[in-house]
Structure formats: structure tokens, C-alpha cells
Amino acid sequence: MIRKLSPARLGAVIAILAAVWLAMLVTGAGPVDRGVLLALYAGDEPWLALGAIGVSYLGTWPTVVAVTLAGAAWLLYRGKRGAALLLIIASFTGRAMVILEKAYFARLRPDEHLRMVEVHYQSFPSGHSANSMIVYLGLALLAVDDPRHRQWAVGAALALTFLIGLSRPMLGVHWPSDVVAGWSFGALWLLAVLAAADKWRPGLATQTLKRNSSTSPS
């Protein structure tokens, strides 16, 4: 996938993602953010709140770690050591970067009386959104060989990540801008890791993104 993008296009994609992240940092936690948050808030619908809690759990760090390790083990079993290493690196370094961002920018969470689940750290960006984007999208790109199947896997990963992010303002624990920033940072970080790996060792990031004609069904 990385090789299909020219350096200029890859740079443009990363620049756009960075611009979205910056826009969410500068404009977030204001009146518009609060209005969207209240429109999404599920506090008056217990069944909706329960569903949001369940979906949100798929983006918690323990869940993401479990998915990362299971995905890496599967990749190792299939002989894709480079892809397994990339998944682990992207996941754990991405998590560290999110924690550093939260500590540095120290954005306050929405009002405490809105929160329906326990939270830790500061608000910006959403760790659930960033972590799920890195891991689920990374798995879709690295673990699925057939390009046709990979398209569906990428679509499913993006849909799941969207729902995980959406659950956070529904539960009153994140501003919508935190979620958008988390999505954009997660995608940016994943692309940056894959691009850096491909430059450092050509083929490392793309070895599982090529269809092996000798093993594909006729």
C-alpha cells in the first residue's frame, strides 16, 4: 500500500491528517464541540448507553494490547516476522505518543456529571480512537494478502474504529474534537511507521501487501 503512493502523495496524506489533528486541537472544547457532544450524548437512553459501553470496550488499552499480541502471533505463525514487528511497534509507540500528547496539552474532559464510565488521563486526543485506528487498520493492511479481501478488511476496520470513537462522546467522556484528532493521529502514526520501515528496509512494510500469485487460487 505504501509503495502505491508516491512520496508526494504520501506526504500530502500525512499533511492532511496533521492539519486535521491541529484543527481539532485549536478549535476543540468550545461551543460547537459542546453542542455536538450534547447531540450525541446517550445519557437519556439507557439501552444506547449500554451499547456504547460495549463498543467502547473494544478500544480500551487492555483489549488493544490483546488484539495486537494475537495479531502479531498470527503473523509470526504465517512467517511474516516483519509485519508482526511493525504491528507491535506501531501499537506501543502510538500509545506512548498519545499519553505524551494528553499530558502536554492537558485538555479538560467534558463536565464530570456527564461521564458514564471511569476515565484516566486528560482528554486530547482520544486514546480509544487513536489506538483502535492504529491496531485494527494495521491488522487489516498487514494480515490480509488478497487485495480484494483487504479492501473489505480495511472497510471493516474503519467502521469499527468509527463506532469506537463515536461511543466516547456518547458516554460523555470525550469532546468530539478529541475523537477526530485521535482518528487522524492514529492513521498518521500508522502511515508514518509503515513508510519509515519501508524506507529503512525496502519491502518490510509491504511484504504482506503483495498478492502471492503462486499461492492464490486459480
C-alpha positions in Angstrom: 0.0 0.0 0.0 2.8 2.4 0.9 4.6 1.8 -2.4 1.4 2.5 -4.3 1.6 6.1 -3.0 4.3 8.3 -4.4 6.4 10.2 -1.9 4.5 13.4 -2.8 1.0 11.8 -2.3 2.1 10.1 0.9 3.4 13.4 2.2 0.1 15.1 1.2 -2.0 12.4 3.1 0.2 12.8 6.2 0.0 16.6 5.9 -3.8 16.5 5.7 -4.0 14.2 8.7 -1.7 16.5 10.6 -3.8 19.5 9.6 -7.0 17.8 10.9 -5.3 17.0 14.2 -4.1 20.6 14.6 -7.6 22.0 13.7 -9.1 19.8 16.4 -6.5 21.0 18.9 -7.0 24.7 18.2 -10.8 24.7 17.8 -11.9 22.0 20.2 -13.7 22.1 23.6 -15.6 25.2 22.5 -19.3 25.9 22.0 -19.5 23.9 18.7 -17.8 20.9 20.3 -20.2 21.1 23.3 -23.2 21.3 21.0 -22.1 18.2 19.1 -21.3 16.4 22.3 -24.8 17.0 23.7 -26.4 15.9 20.5 -24.5 12.6 20.6 -24.9 12.1 24.4 -26.7 8.9 25.3 -27.4 9.6 28.9 -31.1 9.7 28.4 -31.2 6.4 26.5 -30.0 3.5 28.8 -30.0 0.9 26.0 -28.0 3.2 23.8 -25.6 3.9 26.6 -25.1 0.2 27.3 -24.3 -0.4 23.6 -21.8 2.4 23.7 -20.1 1.0 26.7 -19.8 -2.4 25.0 -18.4 -0.9 21.8 -16.1 1.4 23.7 -14.6 -1.6 25.5 -13.1 -2.7 22.1 -10.9 0.4 22.2 -9.6 0.1 25.7 -5.8 -0.4 26.1 -6.0 -4.0 27.5 -8.2 -5.0 24.6 -6.0 -3.3 22.1 -2.9 -5.0 23.6 -4.6 -8.4 23.4 -5.5 -7.8 19.8 -2.0 -6.6 19.0 -0.3 -9.6 20.5 -2.8 -12.0 19.0 -2.4 -10.4 15.6 1.4 -10.5 15.9 1.3 -14.2 16.9 -0.8 -14.9 13.9 1.5 -13.1 11.6 4.5 -14.9 13.1 2.7 -18.2 12.6 2.4 -17.3 8.9 6.1 -16.4 8.7 5.5 -12.7 8.5 8.0 -11.6 11.1 8.5 -8.1 9.7 4.8 -7.4 9.7 4.4 -8.8 13.3 7.2 -6.4 14.4 5.6 -3.5 12.7 2.3 -4.1 14.3 3.8 -4.2 17.7 6.0 -1.1 17.1 3.1 0.9 15.7 0.7 -0.1 18.5 3.0 0.5 21.5 4.8 3.7 20.2 1.4 5.1 19.2 0.1 4.6 22.7 3.1 6.3 24.2 2.7 9.2 21.9 -1.0 9.6 22.8 -0.1 9.6 26.5 2.5 12.3 25.9 0.0 14.4 23.9 -2.5 14.1 26.7 0.0 15.2 29.4 1.4 18.1 27.3 -1.9 19.6 26.1 -3.8 18.8 29.3 -7.3 19.5 27.8 -10.0 19.0 30.4 -12.7 16.4 29.9 -16.4 17.3 29.5 -18.3 18.1 32.7 -18.0 15.3 35.3 -21.7 14.9 35.7 -21.9 13.8 32.0 -19.4 10.9 32.3 -20.9 7.4 32.4 -17.7 5.5 32.6 -14.4 5.9 34.6 -11.7 7.8 32.7 -8.0 8.4 33.2 -5.5 10.9 31.8 -6.5 14.1 30.0 -8.9 14.5 27.1 -6.9 15.3 24.0 -6.7 13.2 21.8 -9.0 10.2 22.4 -6.8 7.2 23.1 -9.6 4.8 22.2 -9.8 6.4 18.7 -6.1 6.5 18.1 -5.3 3.1 19.5 -8.1 1.3 17.6 -7.2 3.1 14.3 -3.6 2.0 14.6 -4.2 -1.6 15.5 -7.4 -2.6 13.6 -6.4 -0.7 10.5 -2.8 -2.0 10.8 -4.1 -5.6 11.1 -6.3 -5.1 8.0 -3.3 -3.9 6.0 -0.7 -6.3 7.3 -2.6 -9.6 7.8 -4.7 -9.8 4.7 -2.9 -10.7 1.5 -5.5 -10.7 -1.2 -6.2 -7.1 -2.4 -9.9 -7.7 -2.8 -10.2 -9.2 0.7 -8.0 -6.4 2.1 -10.5 -3.8 0.8 -13.2 -5.3 2.9 -10.9 -5.7 5.9 -9.9 -2.1 5.7 -13.6 -1.1 5.4 -14.5 -3.2 8.4 -11.5 -1.8 10.4 -12.5 1.8 9.7 -16.2 1.1 10.5 -15.2 -0.5 13.9 -12.8 2.4 14.6 -15.6 4.9 13.8 -18.0 3.2 16.2 -15.4 3.1 19.0 -14.7 6.7 18.6 -18.4 7.7 18.4 -19.0 5.8 21.7 -16.8 8.2 23.6 -18.9 11.4 23.3 -22.0 9.3 23.6 -20.7 8.3 27.1 -19.8 11.9 27.9 -16.1 11.3 28.4 -14.6 13.0 25.3 -15.2 16.0 23.2 -16.0 15.1 19.5 -12.8 17.0 18.5 -10.8 14.6 20.7 -12.2 11.7 18.8 -11.5 13.2 15.3 -8.0 14.1 16.5 -7.5 10.5 17.7 -8.6 9.1 14.4 -6.3 11.4 12.4 -3.3 10.9 14.7 -3.8 7.1 14.6 -3.9 7.0 10.8 -0.9 9.4 10.6 1.2 7.4 13.0 0.4 4.1 11.3 1.3 5.5 7.9 4.5 7.1 9.3 5.6 3.8 10.8 5.0 1.8 7.6 6.7 4.5 5.5 9.7 4.7 7.8 10.0 0.9 7.8 9.8 0.7 4.1 12.5 3.4 3.7 14.8 1.7 6.3 14.3 -1.7 4.8 12.5 -1.8 1.5 9.8 -4.4 1.4 9.4 -4.8 5.2 6.2 -2.8 5.3 4.8 -4.1 2.1 5.8 -7.8 2.1 2.3 -8.7 3.2 0.6 -6.2 0.9 1.5 -8.1 -2.3 -0.5 -10.9 -3.6 1.5 -14.1 -4.0 0.4 -15.4 -7.3 1.9 -18.8 -6.6 -0.4 -19.4 -3.7 -3.5 -17.7 -4.9 -6.4 -19.9 -6.0 -6.7 -20.3 -9.8 
